[in-house]
């Protein structure tokens, strides 16, 4: 892969790939095995239909082979009686020809329909599997893998598999059939001549082996190159405001052109391989024909072979090598699809870092919030230094806890561990005494909800977005939740109220409005633990004040973790934890800490001073 | 009727792509020749074989045998060489065209205004740049070439057949009629299905992108199953359309196979009758049938080529939907460079409504920011502050009224020079998955490391030095591996780095802690001293940076003045901004 300086250096050398896709030969071989297993598991449910397609193909090819035979019959057996005035045989042959053509038609049509259905079912199944697996993989994985690459896997790689499905499988089977049957006929006709023909096999095999190895590398490269094109495309157009505001267009175009050209060259490499492979197969075939023609003619001249046999042999020889062309085409599509399938197998092979428990322990029934325990928790992002080390806190059910400290102290990390976006490296996080790693995901998500400053709204109506956390909520529930947060008025004032489409990523709303909707969404989900990580940072003061006032109601009978730089939100907390460098340095009710002369008191003074 | 129009627009849009073929026209002519030559040689080889059998072998002539063997060898090598030449140059030509179209598409997408991107799902754009383009690539290389070659083969063979025996030859020529009927019926439905499939592919890509972006939200609400069902429904739609498409193609390809076979049956019967009547020899009948057999592949593959052409037409329609979208925010023909500016920004009765919406977001804004002055915009959530500041660098254009920079309408200035003068930091900082340096130098690719470090220091973003590779560290997608505060400081550093005369800061400190915010403000004060600035502000703390404040409510400026003036005289202002009063109440 070309190194592009602009990409910068990543924490991991192979950030572009999944763990299974390491570059060493053993890993490549392993991945091949896995992608074959994947293919087998995809095809298995369609065994019967596949058998039917093979039957239809056989029918079609038998009917197709009847043609030349019927021509011979018409000439040898039809014309002489016709000259005598008897058209019966000819009419019979004509009807047989029509029948054969009809059978071929039906066989072909049936085969194409059935194989399209099987192919599309397989693709659909594969799409769903990969999509679901992406959803299972941890946030940590996605931070590294990026959304653009996920899009690439689910679009471009699928397209290249779909190309294989769309065309060529019948060619493969028909060509295979015809090569085998013709080889049989050749051996039967004249064994020595057939052996001359079979001399070409080592060359064909050697050539195919070369092509297989070279094209596997080439197509793997195209998959990676196209992923980079897609990542850049999606990201730069997603951030078009920044692109325009900073006149980034020329530089983006430069980068895109380079990536696009890389992709073109990767493709060109693959295309050129087939441009060499396919005519080479043809060349070998043609050389064999010329060879047999001369050698066979010689044999005939010396009376060792019958002339008719040579004629038939040469005609069949052409039919022996022609399907090889189709085979080479198919082989090419197969190689391209295999490279894509390997990428997908690599994704499917990635084990979720935050897995569903094998033996789940249900949470006890919630009654007024849930207790949270951190016990000797150590955690660091990827291979970075630990953000938390031997972190221990105990939060009883129903307590409102404010986490306070400088940027980068580890507050958000604490919050993310409670929401189980990550698992601790050592130690345990418990909810009502149950290790989070043992809580079934659906229960955990019902119990813990987080509102952050980067809340994603999905394209769809305001109501759809509000319902995201509780699909069964009624319209009245929606409005009650929105009203509690203070979002009802602005939503009602939108052109279509709750039915207004917020557009891609909520673009139709202002940052503050999005935050309000996200807040209402979380409240509506009615979790036992609510985490507010700078959840009011984009709000204007009056709205923030409204939310803060509503917080007492919202957080009633819930456990809450509140992270806010504006300490006005902290005032309602039962308890403040001041965190510095991954450790709790102060712990107590805000009223006590304010007077203690410690860090919180300092922060509080700074904040009050900032208010004028 | 609609189909007919679809068809016409498809053909027209496909024809418009010829400009991409133009640089390769000589090469393409060469390709056609190589393909025709290959076909001709392919036909010649069996003829040589027949000559061998009829000539040297029958006449026991070893020299003739060797000569003809050499000829067969020569033809065989020629055929392989021609195939090689065709494929080799075809690949560079097809991929070259594809890359150029993709490049143009991207360039155009970058020129299209923010309003366009607000409306279009990026999955749909992506599908156009990838899947649709490969369909077109396949047509421009293989489809178009073989359409030409096959039709030529058909015409030549039919002419030969007519020469051999004109009544039977005409019969074969007449078999084109049912083929035309079949293909017309096929194109009518296939065009629509192919378009639907491409649209559904784009929808699915959009769904994937939405999930990828919103994954944290999906996970934190445990809604994977819901998303999975939604995706499944999209995948089902795509599958059904693809199966439907496959069914149509299956029917038509089978018919394209059936017609020449039935013609062959008819030729055989009628030919036998002719032979019996003595108007045709058996040898001629055999030659006739052999020639006719050569037509089967070109006709059969024509079904596939027509399908390919239909897909290319709809793909080309889709691509032109984007290419034809006018970039509404562009330089006027006589646009001038902004040049060195004093930095007076004036809103002159500015109205704005988002495209497709009747309600104006801004109504008659009149406001002047004097050179070097810092003006804070204050107002409640959703009152139009962000919209107002987005108009200055022309991310959107005003609906009515005008914005001037030093007295010149911003629409009369060259876009690049306007955006060089105006630096922006948004509340939601967009970082790209690139190095920190690349992210910072968005506006100024020539920035030196010293300048970058200076900007970083001003924005209190020294944490960059602690990243594993400093400025060369790749920050994750959207800088996800950085905290919100860190990302905001990078965005701020980016805005300062370009040393703009006019600085637009949209609540750029919201995610900072109080201590850091105070440091940033102190540093910013120095920058703002001689820079015209528009600040969108939520916090009283940031107001201190401003010389003057404008209160925006419901799309209108309701008051302007200094902070203390407004605090004293405007109750609405006090309500919006006075956090201190509230805390005092609470305490």
Interface residues (C-beta under 8 A of the other chain):
Chain A: X5 X6 X7 X8 X9 X10 X11 X15 X67 X70 X71 X74 X75 X78 X79 X82 X83 X87 X90 X91 X93 X94 X97 X98 X100 X101 X102 X104 X105 X106 X108 X109 X111 X112 X113 X115 X116 X117 X119 X120 X121 X123 X124 X127 X128 X131 X132 X134 X135 X136 X139 X142 X143 X144 X146 X147 X148 X150 X151 X154 X155 X156 X159 X162 X166 X167 X226 X229 X230 X231 X233 X234 X235 X236 X237 X238 X239 X240 X241 X242 X243 X244 X245 X246 X247 X248 X249 X251 X252 X253 X256 X257 X260 X261 X263 X264 X267 X268 X271 X272 X274 X275 X276 X278 X279 X280 X282 X283 X285 X286 X287 X289 X290 X293 X294 X297 X298 X300 X301 X307 X310 X311 X314 X315 X318 X381 X405 X406 X407 X408 X412 X419 X421 X441 X442 X444 X445 X446 X448 X449 X450 X452 X453 X454 X455 X456 X458 X459 X468 X469 X471 X490 X495 X503 X504 X505 X507 X508 X509 X510 X511 X512 X513 X516 X521 X525 X534 X537 X538 X539 X540 X541 X542 X543 X545 X565 X566 X567 X568 X571 X603 X606 X607 X608 X610 X611 X612
Chain B: X45 X46 X48 X49 X52 X53 X56 X57 X58 X60 X62 X65 X66 X68 X69 X70 X72 X73 X75 X76 X77 X79 X80 X81 X83 X84 X87 X88 X90 X91 X92 X94 X95 X96 X98 X99 X102 X103 X106 X107 X109 X110 X111 X113 X114 X117 X118 X119 X121 X122 X123 X125 X126 X127 X129 X130 X131 X134 X201 X204 X205 X206 X208 X209 X210 X211 X212 X213 X214 X215 X216 X217 X218 X219 X220 X221 X222 X223 X224 X226 X227 X228 X231 X232 X235 X236 X238 X239 X242 X243 X245 X246 X247 X249 X250 X251 X253 X254 X255 X257 X258 X261 X262 X264 X265 X266 X268 X269 X272 X273 X275 X276 X282 X285 X286 X289 X304 X354 X357 X358 X359 X379 X380 X381 X382 X386 X390 X393 X395 X415 X416 X419 X420 X422 X423 X424 X426 X427 X428 X430 X432 X433 X434 X435 X436 X437 X438 X442 X443 X445 X463 X468 X469 X472 X473 X474 X475 X476 X477 X480 X481 X483 X484 X485 X486 X494 X498 X507 X510 X511 X512 X513 X514 X515 X516 X517 X518 X538 X539 X540 X541 X575 X576 X577 X578 X579 X580 X582 X583 X586
